[in-house]
């Protein structure tokens, strides 16, 4: 019986296959570097150029990337997407269909597996070659099957479960496809788990509707978790995962709720419920970053944005905001940020002396009125 990835790539584990992806994505995060080496575009209609990271642009360097990407899209007739928010989430909601293959240069393309599509992260040179040729060749990776058992405890989310899973199985899944059976998770939680499952180097992730007898059996009865600060972007895949209790009492200066692991309408509803009847801690800065413009509009219509403003939070434009060197949300000297974003490397959210911790919506929202986690 073929695995999820074998079915979509059309080959067995260990075989070399060549496919024509349905979409290839360039954004202003990391993959914009590919633009510098691309001399032609084989299928312009398949290349999506998305502005979703530094929104609105907070520094000259980011503005130059925006212009470079825009000029590239205009030159080769590629679709340029802006003002829609996080590219991964926008595509998941509006573009991607089951059975399709999507290639990008980031680290979160596994999210598409929750919808029955195949998301693959590649190097920047490989991304350039794929865009020029319209083809992608690879060795079909081995698949690790995982049965997620039980239910999430109260005040524990799919983020916590994914962090706990990677803490135990990081090395097991590196460079492999992860096939997940998760009957108790909502569609949104499946998306979150698939995305996070690949941040330590897994090839991709996907969801299956049937359990495997030989699968890893992982209980979702976990405690709240955090991803700890790490030294560099290259070391992000090795960042430590710890129970939240191990940093109990740590004081934070700011929090951020946003991205596809915190800024969807499901997450914004959850955050609004947690802070209801509370007061933002004096001196604590809370940023709310809706994942997409659709999430933003829905949050406005449901009165959530008003609740966040009344609480004292600042509302950012729809987008990623997980890497903010300068501008709204950036940290100052020796400050600590707790965020739903998935980058905790030195300098990811401001100056090099600041520290970034990644956690669930529950953890960030509760820290906003206590200045700490417990």
MOCOR-V949835 format. One record per residue. RES is the residue in three letters. SS is DSSP state (alpha for helix, beta for strand, coil for the rest). PHI is phi in degrees with one decimal (999 if undefined). Layout:
res:RES ss:SS phi:PHI
res:RES ss:SS phi:PHI
//
This chain:
res:UNK ss:coil phi:999
res:UNK ss:coil phi:-71.5
res:UNK ss:coil phi:-83.8
res:UNK ss:alpha phi:-52.9
res:UNK ss:alpha phi:-74.0
res:UNK ss:alpha phi:-62.7
res:UNK ss:alpha phi:-64.0
res:UNK ss:alpha phi:-80.5
res:UNK ss:alpha phi:-86.2
res:UNK ss:coil phi:75.4
res:UNK ss:coil phi:-160.4
res:UNK ss:coil phi:-88.0
res:UNK ss:coil phi:-52.8
res:UNK ss:coil phi:94.8
res:UNK ss:coil phi:-84.0
res:UNK ss:beta phi:-90.5
res:UNK ss:beta phi:-129.0
res:UNK ss:beta phi:-128.3
res:UNK ss:beta phi:-131.2
res:UNK ss:coil phi:-107.4
res:UNK ss:coil phi:-64.0
res:UNK ss:coil phi:-78.5
res:UNK ss:beta phi:-144.3
res:UNK ss:beta phi:-127.0
res:UNK ss:beta phi:-115.2
res:UNK ss:beta phi:-121.3
res:UNK ss:beta phi:-133.2
res:UNK ss:coil phi:-96.1
res:UNK ss:coil phi:-83.6
res:UNK ss:coil phi:-115.2
res:UNK ss:alpha phi:-68.6
res:UNK ss:alpha phi:-60.2
res:UNK ss:alpha phi:-61.9
res:UNK ss:alpha phi:-63.0
res:UNK ss:alpha phi:-58.0
res:UNK ss:alpha phi:-64.0
res:UNK ss:alpha phi:-112.3
res:UNK ss:coil phi:-90.4
res:UNK ss:coil phi:-104.9
res:UNK ss:coil phi:-155.7
res:UNK ss:coil phi:-128.1
res:UNK ss:coil phi:-68.2
res:UNK ss:coil phi:-129.7
res:UNK ss:alpha phi:-55.1
res:UNK ss:alpha phi:-68.9
res:UNK ss:alpha phi:-95.9
res:UNK ss:beta phi:-97.9
res:UNK ss:beta phi:-106.5
res:UNK ss:beta phi:-106.9
res:UNK ss:beta phi:-118.6
res:UNK ss:coil phi:-99.9
res:UNK ss:coil phi:-147.9
res:UNK ss:coil phi:-96.8
res:UNK ss:coil phi:-86.6
res:UNK ss:coil phi:-120.2
res:UNK ss:coil phi:-73.2
res:UNK ss:coil phi:-57.2
res:UNK ss:coil phi:-106.8
res:UNK ss:coil phi:-157.6
res:UNK ss:alpha phi:-58.4
res:UNK ss:alpha phi:-61.3
res:UNK ss:alpha phi:-68.7
res:UNK ss:alpha phi:-63.8
res:UNK ss:alpha phi:-66.8
res:UNK ss:alpha phi:-65.2
res:UNK ss:alpha phi:-56.0
res:UNK ss:alpha phi:-64.2
res:UNK ss:alpha phi:-60.5
res:UNK ss:alpha phi:-65.2
res:UNK ss:alpha phi:-65.0
res:UNK ss:alpha phi:-63.8
res:UNK ss:alpha phi:-62.0
res:UNK ss:alpha phi:-60.9
res:UNK ss:alpha phi:-68.4
res:UNK ss:alpha phi:-64.5
res:UNK ss:alpha phi:-103.5
res:UNK ss:coil phi:74.3
res:UNK ss:coil phi:-88.3
res:UNK ss:beta phi:-73.1
res:UNK ss:beta phi:-107.3
res:UNK ss:beta phi:-117.1
res:UNK ss:coil phi:-139.9
res:UNK ss:coil phi:64.5
res:UNK ss:coil phi:-110.9
res:UNK ss:beta phi:95.3
res:UNK ss:coil phi:-60.1
res:UNK ss:alpha phi:-59.1
res:UNK ss:alpha phi:-58.0
res:UNK ss:alpha phi:-72.1
res:UNK ss:alpha phi:-59.8
res:UNK ss:alpha phi:-64.8
res:UNK ss:alpha phi:-59.3
res:UNK ss:alpha phi:-77.7
res:UNK ss:alpha phi:-118.2
res:UNK ss:coil phi:-120.7
res:UNK ss:coil phi:-72.3
res:UNK ss:coil phi:-121.1
res:UNK ss:coil phi:-54.4
res:UNK ss:coil phi:89.7
res:UNK ss:coil phi:-82.4
res:UNK ss:beta phi:-119.2
res:UNK ss:beta phi:-124.5
res:UNK ss:beta phi:-120.8
res:UNK ss:beta phi:-142.4
res:UNK ss:coil phi:-107.5
res:UNK ss:coil phi:-95.9
res:UNK ss:coil phi:-137.6
res:UNK ss:coil phi:-123.2
res:UNK ss:alpha phi:-63.9
res:UNK ss:alpha phi:-58.5
res:UNK ss:alpha phi:-57.8
res:UNK ss:alpha phi:-69.0
res:UNK ss:alpha phi:-63.3
res:UNK ss:alpha phi:-69.6
res:UNK ss:alpha phi:-109.1
res:UNK ss:coil phi:83.7
res:UNK ss:coil phi:-107.1
res:UNK ss:beta phi:-110.9
res:UNK ss:beta phi:-104.1
res:UNK ss:beta phi:-125.3
res:UNK ss:beta phi:-97.5
res:UNK ss:coil phi:-127.8
res:UNK ss:coil phi:-70.2
res:UNK ss:alpha phi:-63.5
res:UNK ss:alpha phi:-59.0
res:UNK ss:alpha phi:-65.8
res:UNK ss:alpha phi:-60.0
res:UNK ss:alpha phi:-61.2
res:UNK ss:alpha phi:-64.5
res:UNK ss:alpha phi:-63.9
res:UNK ss:alpha phi:-67.1
res:UNK ss:alpha phi:-73.1
res:UNK ss:alpha phi:-99.5
res:UNK ss:coil phi:76.7
res:UNK ss:coil phi:-132.1
res:UNK ss:beta phi:-133.3
res:UNK ss:beta phi:-112.4
res:UNK ss:beta phi:-158.5
res:UNK ss:beta phi:-89.4
res:UNK ss:coil phi:-60.7
res:UNK ss:coil phi:-77.5
res:UNK ss:coil phi:-68.1
res:UNK ss:beta phi:-108.5
res:UNK ss:beta phi:-106.4
res:UNK ss:beta phi:-89.9
res:UNK ss:beta phi:-133.4
res:UNK ss:beta phi:-99.8
res:UNK ss:beta phi:-85.7
res:UNK ss:beta phi:-111.1
res:UNK ss:coil phi:80.7
res:UNK ss:coil phi:-120.6
res:UNK ss:coil phi:-70.8
res:UNK ss:coil phi:-66.1
res:UNK ss:coil phi:-58.9
res:UNK ss:coil phi:65.3
res:UNK ss:coil phi:-122.0
res:UNK ss:coil phi:-119.6
res:UNK ss:alpha phi:-63.5
res:UNK ss:alpha phi:-60.6
res:UNK ss:alpha phi:-61.6
res:UNK ss:alpha phi:-63.9
res:UNK ss:alpha phi:-65.6
res:UNK ss:alpha phi:-62.1
res:UNK ss:alpha phi:-64.2
res:UNK ss:alpha phi:-62.8
res:UNK ss:alpha phi:-67.7
res:UNK ss:alpha phi:-58.2
res:UNK ss:alpha phi:-92.1
res:UNK ss:alpha phi:-123.2
res:UNK ss:alpha phi:-49.8
res:UNK ss:alpha phi:-70.6
res:UNK ss:alpha phi:-64.7
res:UNK ss:alpha phi:-99.8
res:UNK ss:coil phi:-59.9
res:UNK ss:coil phi:66.4
res:UNK ss:coil phi:-119.9
res:UNK ss:beta phi:-86.3
res:UNK ss:beta phi:-109.7
res:UNK ss:beta phi:-110.0
res:UNK ss:beta phi:-109.9
res:UNK ss:beta phi:-106.9
res:UNK ss:coil phi:-140.5
res:UNK ss:coil phi:-65.2
res:UNK ss:coil phi:-91.7
res:UNK ss:coil phi:-90.4
res:UNK ss:coil phi:-70.0
res:UNK ss:alpha phi:-60.1
res:UNK ss:alpha phi:-62.1
res:UNK ss:alpha phi:-65.7
res:UNK ss:alpha phi:-64.1
res:UNK ss:alpha phi:-61.2
res:UNK ss:alpha phi:-62.3
res:UNK ss:alpha phi:-64.4
res:UNK ss:alpha phi:-62.2
res:UNK ss:alpha phi:-65.7
res:UNK ss:alpha phi:-67.3
res:UNK ss:coil phi:-58.4
res:UNK ss:coil phi:-101.9
res:UNK ss:coil phi:-73.3
res:UNK ss:coil phi:-103.1
res:UNK ss:coil phi:115.3
res:UNK ss:coil phi:-66.2
res:UNK ss:coil phi:-67.9
res:UNK ss:beta phi:-168.3
res:UNK ss:beta phi:-141.9
res:UNK ss:beta phi:-153.5
res:UNK ss:beta phi:-109.9
res:UNK ss:coil phi:-117.5
res:UNK ss:coil phi:-95.6
res:UNK ss:coil phi:-127.1
res:UNK ss:coil phi:-73.8
res:UNK ss:coil phi:-111.5
res:UNK ss:coil phi:-62.7
res:UNK ss:coil phi:-90.2
res:UNK ss:coil phi:-73.9
res:UNK ss:beta phi:-66.3
res:UNK ss:beta phi:-101.4
res:UNK ss:beta phi:-120.2
res:UNK ss:beta phi:-80.1
res:UNK ss:coil phi:-85.4
res:UNK ss:coil phi:-80.0
res:UNK ss:coil phi:-104.6
res:UNK ss:coil phi:-91.4
res:UNK ss:coil phi:-57.3
res:UNK ss:beta phi:-125.7
res:UNK ss:beta phi:-137.4
res:UNK ss:beta phi:-98.8
res:UNK ss:coil phi:-84.3
res:UNK ss:coil phi:-59.7
res:UNK ss:beta phi:-136.0
res:UNK ss:coil phi:-79.8
res:UNK ss:coil phi:-154.2
res:UNK ss:alpha phi:-62.3
res:UNK ss:alpha phi:-64.6
res:UNK ss:alpha phi:-93.5
res:UNK ss:alpha phi:-58.0
res:UNK ss:alpha phi:-66.8
res:UNK ss:alpha phi:-108.2
res:UNK ss:coil phi:-58.0
res:UNK ss:coil phi:-79.2
res:UNK ss:beta phi:-107.7
res:UNK ss:beta phi:-135.1
res:UNK ss:beta phi:-59.4
res:UNK ss:alpha phi:-58.9
res:UNK ss:alpha phi:-61.2
res:UNK ss:alpha phi:-73.1
res:UNK ss:alpha phi:-114.5
res:UNK ss:coil phi:-56.2
res:UNK ss:coil phi:93.0
res:UNK ss:coil phi:-66.2
res:UNK ss:beta phi:-87.5
res:UNK ss:coil phi:-118.3
res:UNK ss:coil phi:-94.3
res:UNK ss:beta phi:-155.4
res:UNK ss:beta phi:-139.1
res:UNK ss:beta phi:-137.4
res:UNK ss:beta phi:-116.5
res:UNK ss:beta phi:-177.9
res:UNK ss:coil phi:74.2
res:UNK ss:coil phi:-77.5
res:UNK ss:coil phi:-105.7
res:UNK ss:coil phi:-168.7
res:UNK ss:coil phi:-109.4
res:UNK ss:coil phi:-72.1
res:UNK ss:alpha phi:-60.5
res:UNK ss:alpha phi:-61.5
res:UNK ss:alpha phi:-72.4
res:UNK ss:alpha phi:-65.8
res:UNK ss:alpha phi:-62.6
res:UNK ss:alpha phi:-62.9
res:UNK ss:alpha phi:-63.0
res:UNK ss:alpha phi:-62.1
res:UNK ss:alpha phi:-67.8
res:UNK ss:alpha phi:-66.5
res:UNK ss:alpha phi:-86.9
res:UNK ss:coil phi:-57.2
res:UNK ss:coil phi:79.4
res:UNK ss:coil phi:-108.2
res:UNK ss:coil phi:-124.6
res:UNK ss:coil phi:-59.9
res:UNK ss:coil phi:-60.1
res:UNK ss:coil phi:-59.1
res:UNK ss:coil phi:90.0
res:UNK ss:coil phi:-88.3
res:UNK ss:beta phi:-103.3
res:UNK ss:beta phi:-115.8
res:UNK ss:beta phi:-107.1
res:UNK ss:beta phi:-109.4
res:UNK ss:beta phi:-125.0
res:UNK ss:coil phi:-55.3
res:UNK ss:coil phi:-66.4
res:UNK ss:beta phi:-133.9
res:UNK ss:alpha phi:-62.8
res:UNK ss:alpha phi:-64.5
res:UNK ss:alpha phi:-62.0
res:UNK ss:alpha phi:-61.7
res:UNK ss:alpha phi:-63.8
res:UNK ss:alpha phi:-63.0
res:UNK ss:alpha phi:-64.6
res:UNK ss:alpha phi:-65.7
res:UNK ss:alpha phi:-63.5
res:UNK ss:coil phi:-88.8
res:UNK ss:coil phi:80.4
res:UNK ss:alpha phi:-70.5
res:UNK ss:alpha phi:-62.0
res:UNK ss:alpha phi:-61.3
res:UNK ss:alpha phi:-62.8
res:UNK ss:alpha phi:-66.5
res:UNK ss:alpha phi:-65.2
res:UNK ss:alpha phi:-62.0
res:UNK ss:alpha phi:-71.8
res:UNK ss:coil phi:112.1
res:UNK ss:coil phi:-80.9
res:UNK ss:beta phi:-98.8
res:UNK ss:beta phi:-105.5
res:UNK ss:beta phi:-97.2
res:UNK ss:coil phi:-62.8
res:UNK ss:coil phi:-60.0
res:UNK ss:coil phi:163.4
res:UNK ss:coil phi:-76.3
res:UNK ss:coil phi:59.7
res:UNK ss:coil phi:-90.1
res:UNK ss:coil phi:-135.9
res:UNK ss:coil phi:-127.3
res:UNK ss:coil phi:-77.7
res:UNK ss:coil phi:-148.7
res:UNK ss:coil phi:117.1
res:UNK ss:coil phi:-60.6
res:UNK ss:coil phi:97.9
res:UNK ss:coil phi:-70.2
res:UNK ss:beta phi:-92.5
res:UNK ss:coil phi:-94.9
res:UNK ss:coil phi:-57.4
res:UNK ss:coil phi:62.1
res:UNK ss:coil phi:-86.6
res:UNK ss:beta phi:-118.6
res:UNK ss:beta phi:-119.2
res:UNK ss:beta phi:-113.8
res:UNK ss:beta phi:-140.6
res:UNK ss:coil phi:-84.3
res:UNK ss:coil phi:-66.2
res:UNK ss:coil phi:-111.4
res:UNK ss:coil phi:-119.0
res:UNK ss:coil phi:-125.6
res:UNK ss:beta phi:-75.6
res:UNK ss:coil phi:-56.0
res:UNK ss:coil phi:86.3
res:UNK ss:coil phi:-62.3
res:UNK ss:coil phi:-125.9
res:UNK ss:beta phi:133.3
res:UNK ss:coil phi:-70.5
res:UNK ss:coil phi:-66.1
res:UNK ss:coil phi:-83.5
res:UNK ss:coil phi:-80.4
res:UNK ss:beta phi:-121.9
res:UNK ss:beta phi:-121.0
res:UNK ss:beta phi:-120.7
res:UNK ss:beta phi:-102.8
res:UNK ss:coil phi:-156.5
res:UNK ss:coil phi:-80.1
res:UNK ss:alpha phi:-57.1
res:UNK ss:alpha phi:-58.5
res:UNK ss:alpha phi:-68.8
res:UNK ss:alpha phi:-68.1
res:UNK ss:alpha phi:-62.1
res:UNK ss:alpha phi:-69.2
res:UNK ss:alpha phi:-67.1
res:UNK ss:alpha phi:-68.6
res:UNK ss:alpha phi:-111.7
res:UNK ss:alpha phi:-121.8
res:UNK ss:coil phi:68.6
res:UNK ss:beta phi:-154.7
res:UNK ss:coil phi:-112.9
res:UNK ss:coil phi:-148.4
//
